[in-house]
Amino acid sequence: MQSTAIRPILNMLPRQIFNEEHAAFRETVRKFYEKEVLPNTHKYEQQQHVDRELWRKAGEMGLLCANMPEIYGGSGVDRLYSMILIEEQAYAGDSATGFSLHSDIVANYILNFGNDAQKQYWLPKMASGDIITAIAMTEPGTGSDLQAVRTTAVLDGDDYVINGSKIFITNGYLCDMAIVVCKTGDSEKGSANLSLIMVEADRMGFSKGKPLNKIGMKGQDTCELFFDDVRVPKENLLGAEGLGFMMLMKELAWERMLVAIICQAGAEAAFAHTVKYTKERQAFGKAIVQFQNTRFKLAELRTEIDICRAYLDHCMQLEINHELGIDAAAAAKYKISDLYSKVVDECLQLHGGYGYMMEYPIARAYIDHRANRIYAGTNEIMKELISRTL
């Protein structure tokens, strides 16, 4: 059965953060996923990455780097447009496209910390989809501990010489450039040793592993990156040497919001599919939605979904007003990704044996959702961040 997009069931509380222009953009995004992405889901899963042409089509439709200023190829719109793009991806049941990492994470590092030459060179190409980008943080053995990074960048004349490796890199296999978190100092304070350096994929000594064989999200491009005496000009440094950790901390709050958004929309989609299924599926002579256990389970999930939706939309309003705190973003990421897991598990149970069949959207959600509690900082790290503000 072909995966199909589904409209979420209306919330008890109407959403008030969007306007008519947002609604028009949502319709454009919805049609893009239905026409360009969903028909190719099986193909992307077989090859473990989407086609480059999909990126160019997304660029042509203004779906990449929309938040960037018009002078750099974007549309200069607010981050609610990013929210819409991610929500529609989740409603479509797509886990293959890595647009948000490219547009909402990598582009922001360049816009916020890059110099004029870096912005003018990279951002227009990113907005058009002519190049694909990644950010390389995680290393084998370091996980969420960024201060333990071992990839080194040593200044040699006018070049940095980079050695090390990264793992679990979204967009890594297709990337034309990766922002690499490197150790550039030997201070006892680990956070003072990190720098961000842009490394083009065609640099000698930069190699990529095959796409990683994941249990879910099989169509998403995820791989290892290797750096063996890779020389890049010191002009590729973002910001200043030693400020990498500060830059990462500033942008990670938004990255965690992106995870919260896709988890919220994913939970809504899983719930909507399940309500539809329970109304159609018969057992003991009646639709299973007529059983009290089913109704009560759905009522519980609906309530929790709506409560998290209200909190997430509030956080987004704070983000638009530049008032969102690190602890609030961490809370959104942790709570809503946990909720997504609960919703998917309960909804699969309501499907019975059919919930374990891949032709049903709930089965795909079951294998795709789990990583959300791990990446962008594990949920345990989120609790640590929240506890520090108490």
C-alpha positions as CSV (number, residue, x, y, z in Angstrom):
1,M,0.0,0.0,0.0
2,Q,1.4,3.4,-1.0
3,S,2.0,5.8,1.9
4,T,-0.5,8.6,1.8
5,A,-0.6,12.0,3.5
6,I,-3.3,12.5,6.0
7,R,-4.8,15.6,7.5
8,P,-4.5,15.6,11.3
9,I,-7.7,15.6,13.3
10,L,-8.7,19.1,14.4
11,N,-7.4,20.2,17.7
12,M,-9.7,21.1,20.6
13,L,-7.8,24.4,20.7
14,P,-7.6,26.2,17.4
15,R,-4.1,27.2,16.3
16,Q,-3.6,30.9,16.1
17,I,0.0,31.3,15.0
18,F,-0.6,31.0,11.2
19,N,-2.0,33.5,8.7
20,E,-3.3,33.1,5.1
21,E,0.2,33.2,3.6
22,H,1.2,30.4,5.8
23,A,-1.8,28.4,4.7
24,A,-0.9,28.9,1.0
25,F,2.6,27.8,1.7
26,R,1.3,24.7,3.5
27,E,-0.7,23.7,0.4
28,T,2.4,24.1,-1.8
29,V,4.4,21.9,0.5
30,R,1.6,19.3,0.8
31,K,1.4,19.0,-3.0
32,F,5.2,18.7,-3.3
33,Y,5.3,15.7,-0.9
34,E,2.3,14.0,-2.6
35,K,3.7,14.5,-6.1
36,E,7.5,14.3,-5.7
37,V,8.3,12.3,-2.6
38,L,5.6,9.7,-1.8
39,P,5.7,8.0,-5.2
40,N,9.4,7.4,-4.8
41,T,9.4,6.2,-1.2
42,H,10.4,2.6,-2.0
43,K,13.1,3.7,-4.4
44,Y,14.6,6.0,-1.7
45,E,14.6,3.2,0.8
46,Q,16.3,0.8,-1.6
47,Q,19.1,3.3,-2.4
48,Q,19.2,4.7,1.1
49,H,19.0,8.3,0.0
50,V,16.8,10.6,-2.1
51,D,17.7,11.7,-5.6
52,R,19.7,14.9,-6.1
53,E,17.0,16.1,-8.5
54,L,14.5,16.2,-5.6
55,W,16.7,18.8,-3.9
56,R,16.7,20.9,-7.1
57,K,12.9,20.6,-7.4
58,A,12.5,21.7,-3.7
59,G,14.8,24.6,-4.4
60,E,12.8,25.7,-7.5
61,M,9.6,25.7,-5.4
62,G,11.2,27.9,-2.6
63,L,11.2,25.1,-0.1
64,L,14.9,25.3,0.8
65,C,16.4,28.0,3.0
66,A,13.2,30.0,2.9
67,N,14.2,31.8,6.2
68,M,17.3,33.2,4.6
69,P,17.3,36.8,3.5
70,E,16.4,37.4,-0.2
71,I,19.8,38.7,-0.9
72,Y,21.1,35.2,-0.3
73,G,18.5,33.4,-2.3
74,G,15.9,32.8,0.4
75,S,12.4,34.4,0.9
76,G,13.1,36.2,4.2
77,V,10.1,34.5,5.9
78,D,9.7,33.6,9.5
79,R,10.4,30.2,11.1
80,L,6.7,29.3,11.0
81,Y,7.4,28.4,7.4
82,S,10.0,25.9,8.6
83,M,7.4,24.5,11.0
84,I,4.9,24.0,8.1
85,L,7.5,22.2,6.0
86,I,8.3,19.8,8.8
87,E,4.7,19.2,9.7
88,E,3.8,18.4,6.1
89,Q,6.7,16.0,5.9
90,A,5.4,14.2,9.0
91,Y,1.8,14.2,7.8
92,A,3.0,12.6,4.5
93,G,4.8,9.9,6.5
94,D,8.2,10.8,4.9
95,S,11.4,10.1,6.8
96,A,13.8,10.3,3.8
97,T,14.2,14.0,3.1
98,G,16.9,15.9,5.0
99,F,15.7,19.4,4.0
100,S,15.4,20.8,7.5
101,L,19.0,20.0,8.6
102,H,20.2,21.7,5.4
103,S,17.9,24.7,5.6
104,D,17.4,25.3,9.3
105,I,20.6,24.2,10.8
106,V,23.5,24.5,8.4
107,A,22.2,27.6,6.7
108,N,21.8,29.3,10.1
109,Y,25.4,28.6,11.1
110,I,26.6,30.3,7.9
111,L,24.1,33.2,8.2
112,N,24.8,33.9,11.9
113,F,28.5,33.3,12.1
114,G,29.8,33.4,8.5
115,N,31.5,36.4,6.8
116,D,30.0,38.1,3.8
117,A,32.1,36.1,1.3
118,Q,30.9,32.8,2.9
119,K,27.3,33.8,2.9
120,Q,27.3,35.0,-0.7
121,Y,29.1,31.9,-1.9
122,W,27.2,29.2,0.0
123,L,23.6,30.3,0.8
124,P,22.3,31.0,-2.8
125,K,23.5,27.5,-3.9
126,M,21.9,26.0,-0.8
127,A,18.6,27.7,-1.5
128,S,18.5,26.5,-5.1
129,G,19.3,22.9,-4.2
130,D,22.4,23.0,-6.3
131,I,24.5,21.9,-3.3
132,I,23.6,19.7,-0.4
133,T,25.0,20.3,3.1
134,A,25.5,18.5,6.4
135,I,26.9,19.2,9.8
136,A,29.3,16.8,11.3
137,M,29.3,16.7,15.1
138,T,29.0,13.2,16.4
139,E,32.0,10.9,16.5
140,P,32.4,7.2,17.3
141,G,32.7,7.0,21.1
142,T,31.6,10.6,21.9
143,G,27.8,10.6,21.4
144,S,26.2,13.7,22.9
145,D,29.5,14.8,24.6
146,L,30.7,17.4,22.2
147,Q,33.5,18.5,24.4
148,A,35.1,15.1,23.9
149,V,35.5,15.6,20.1
150,R,38.7,14.1,18.8
151,T,38.7,15.3,15.2
152,T,41.6,17.8,15.0
153,A,42.2,20.8,12.8
154,V,45.8,22.0,13.0
155,L,46.8,25.2,11.3
156,D,49.7,24.7,8.8
157,G,50.6,27.9,7.1
158,D,47.4,29.2,5.4
159,D,45.6,25.8,5.7
160,Y,43.9,23.7,8.4
161,V,44.8,20.1,8.2
162,I,41.9,17.9,9.5
163,N,42.1,14.4,10.8
164,G,39.4,12.3,12.3
165,S,36.0,10.8,11.6
166,K,32.3,11.5,12.2
167,I,29.3,9.2,12.4
168,F,25.5,9.3,12.0
169,I,25.7,12.3,9.6
170,T,22.4,13.2,8.0
171,N,22.9,14.2,4.3
172,G,26.4,12.9,4.6
173,Y,26.5,10.7,1.6
174,L,25.2,13.3,-0.8
175,C,26.7,16.4,0.8
176,D,28.8,18.8,-1.2
177,M,30.0,20.5,2.0
178,A,29.9,19.7,5.7
179,I,30.4,22.0,8.6
180,V,32.8,19.9,10.7
181,V,33.2,20.3,14.5
182,C,37.0,20.2,15.1
183,K,39.3,20.4,18.0
184,T,41.7,23.3,17.4
185,G,43.1,23.9,20.9
186,D,44.4,22.1,24.0
187,S,42.8,24.1,26.8
188,E,41.8,22.3,29.9
189,K,38.3,23.7,29.3
190,G,37.2,21.4,26.5
191,S,34.5,23.9,25.3
192,A,37.3,26.4,24.4
193,N,38.9,24.0,22.0
194,L,36.2,23.6,19.4
195,S,35.9,25.3,16.1
196,L,33.6,25.0,13.1
197,I,35.2,24.5,9.7
198,M,33.5,24.2,6.3
199,V,34.9,21.3,4.4
200,E,34.1,20.7,0.7
201,A,33.4,17.1,-0.2
202,D,35.9,17.2,-3.1
203,R,38.8,17.9,-0.9
204,M,41.6,15.4,-1.1
205,G,41.5,13.0,1.9
206,F,37.7,13.6,2.6
207,S,35.9,10.3,2.1
208,K,32.4,9.0,2.8
209,G,31.2,5.6,4.0
210,K,28.2,3.8,2.5
211,P,24.8,4.8,3.9
212,L,24.4,3.2,7.3
213,N,22.0,0.3,7.6
214,K,19.4,1.7,10.1
215,I,16.4,-0.1,11.5
216,G,14.2,2.7,10.4
217,M,14.4,6.0,8.3
218,K,15.9,3.8,5.6
219,G,15.4,6.4,2.9
220,Q,17.3,9.1,4.7
221,D,20.9,9.7,3.8
222,T,23.0,8.9,6.9
223,C,26.7,7.9,6.8
224,E,30.2,8.1,8.2
225,L,32.6,10.8,7.1
226,F,36.4,10.4,7.2
227,F,39.2,13.0,7.2
228,D,42.7,12.0,6.4
229,D,45.1,15.0,6.2
230,V,42.3,17.1,4.6
231,R,43.7,20.5,3.8
232,V,41.2,23.4,3.8
233,P,42.1,27.1,3.6
234,K,41.8,29.0,6.9
235,E,39.1,31.1,5.2
236,N,36.8,28.1,5.7
237,L,36.7,28.8,9.4
238,L,33.3,29.9,10.6
239,G,33.4,32.8,13.1
240,A,36.6,32.6,15.2
241,E,38.7,29.8,16.4
242,G,37.6,28.4,19.8
243,L,34.1,29.7,19.5
244,G,32.6,26.5,18.1
245,F,31.0,25.3,21.3
246,M,29.3,28.7,21.9
247,M,27.9,28.6,18.3
248,L,26.7,25.0,18.7
249,M,24.9,25.9,22.0
250,K,23.2,28.8,20.3
251,E,21.8,26.8,17.4
252,L,21.1,23.5,19.2
253,A,17.9,25.0,20.8
254,W,16.4,25.5,17.4
255,E,17.6,22.0,16.3
256,R,15.7,20.5,19.2
257,M,12.6,22.5,18.3
258,L,12.8,20.9,14.8
259,V,12.7,17.5,16.4
260,A,9.8,18.5,18.6
261,I,7.9,19.7,15.6
262,I,8.3,16.6,13.6
263,C,7.4,14.4,16.6
264,Q,4.2,16.4,17.3
265,A,3.1,16.2,13.7
266,G,4.1,12.5,13.6
267,A,2.0,11.8,16.6
268,E,-1.0,13.6,15.1
269,A,-0.6,11.7,11.9
270,A,-0.4,8.3,13.7
271,F,-3.4,9.2,15.7
272,A,-5.4,10.3,12.7
273,H,-4.6,7.0,10.8
274,T,-5.6,5.0,13.8
275,V,-9.0,6.8,14.3
276,K,-9.7,6.1,10.7
277,Y,-8.7,2.4,11.0
278,T,-10.7,1.8,14.2
279,K,-13.8,3.2,12.5
280,E,-13.4,0.8,9.5
281,R,-12.1,-2.3,11.2
282,Q,-14.8,-4.8,12.5
283,A,-14.5,-7.2,15.4
284,F,-17.3,-9.2,17.0
285,G,-19.8,-7.6,14.7
286,K,-19.0,-3.9,15.3
287,A,-16.3,-1.3,14.6
288,I,-13.5,-1.6,17.1
289,V,-13.9,2.2,17.9
290,Q,-17.2,1.2,19.6
291,F,-15.4,-0.7,22.3
292,Q,-14.9,1.3,25.5
293,N,-11.2,0.4,25.7
294,T,-10.6,1.8,22.2
295,R,-12.5,5.0,22.9
296,F,-10.8,5.6,26.2
297,K,-7.3,4.9,24.7
298,L,-8.0,7.4,21.9
299,A,-9.4,9.9,24.3
300,E,-6.2,9.7,26.4
301,L,-4.0,10.1,23.4
302,R,-6.0,12.9,21.9
303,T,-5.8,14.9,25.2
304,E,-2.0,14.4,25.5
305,I,-1.5,15.3,21.9
306,D,-3.5,18.5,22.2
307,I,-1.7,19.6,25.4
308,C,1.7,19.1,23.7
309,R,0.5,21.0,20.6
310,A,-0.5,24.0,22.8
311,Y,2.9,24.0,24.4
312,L,4.8,23.6,21.1
313,D,2.9,26.4,19.5
314,H,3.6,28.6,22.5
315,C,7.3,27.8,22.2
316,M,7.2,28.7,18.5
317,Q,5.7,32.0,19.3
318,L,8.5,32.6,21.8
319,E,11.0,31.6,19.0
320,I,9.5,34.1,16.6
321,N,9.8,36.7,19.3
322,H,13.4,35.7,20.0
323,E,12.4,34.7,23.6
324,L,12.7,30.9,23.5
325,G,15.0,29.6,26.3
326,I,17.3,26.6,26.0
327,D,15.3,24.8,28.8
328,A,12.0,25.3,27.0
329,A,13.3,23.9,23.8
330,A,14.8,20.9,25.7
331,A,11.5,20.3,27.4
332,A,9.7,20.4,24.0
333,K,12.1,18.0,22.5
334,Y,12.1,15.5,25.4
335,K,8.4,15.5,26.2
336,I,7.1,15.5,22.6
337,S,9.5,12.8,21.4
338,D,8.5,10.7,24.4
339,L,4.8,11.3,23.5
340,Y,5.4,10.3,19.9
341,S,6.7,7.0,21.1
342,K,3.7,6.4,23.3
343,V,1.2,7.4,20.6
344,V,2.8,5.1,18.0
345,D,3.0,2.2,20.4
346,E,-0.6,2.5,21.6
347,C,-1.9,3.1,18.0
348,L,-0.1,0.0,16.7
349,Q,-1.7,-2.0,19.4
350,L,-5.1,-0.8,18.3
351,H,-4.3,-2.0,14.8
352,G,-3.8,-5.5,16.1
353,G,-1.7,-7.8,13.8
354,Y,-2.2,-5.4,10.9
355,G,-0.2,-2.8,12.7
356,Y,2.9,-4.9,12.2
357,M,2.4,-5.0,8.4
358,M,4.5,-2.5,6.5
359,E,1.6,-1.6,4.1
360,Y,0.0,0.3,7.1
361,P,1.4,3.8,7.9
362,I,1.5,3.0,11.6
363,A,4.1,0.2,11.0
364,R,6.4,2.7,9.1
365,A,5.9,5.2,12.0
366,Y,6.9,2.5,14.5
367,I,10.3,1.8,12.9
368,D,11.0,5.5,12.0
369,H,10.1,7.3,15.2
370,R,12.6,5.9,17.7
371,A,15.6,7.9,16.7
372,N,13.9,11.2,17.7
373,R,14.6,10.4,21.4
374,I,18.3,10.1,20.6
375,Y,19.5,12.7,18.1
376,A,19.9,16.4,18.7
377,G,20.9,15.3,22.2
378,T,19.4,12.3,23.9
379,N,16.4,12.9,26.1
380,E,18.5,12.2,29.1
381,I,20.7,15.1,28.1
382,M,17.5,17.2,27.7
383,K,16.6,16.5,31.3
384,E,20.1,17.5,32.4
385,L,19.7,20.8,30.6
386,I,16.4,21.5,32.2
387,S,17.6,20.5,35.7
388,R,20.4,23.1,35.5
389,T,17.8,25.9,35.4
390,L,16.0,24.8,38.6
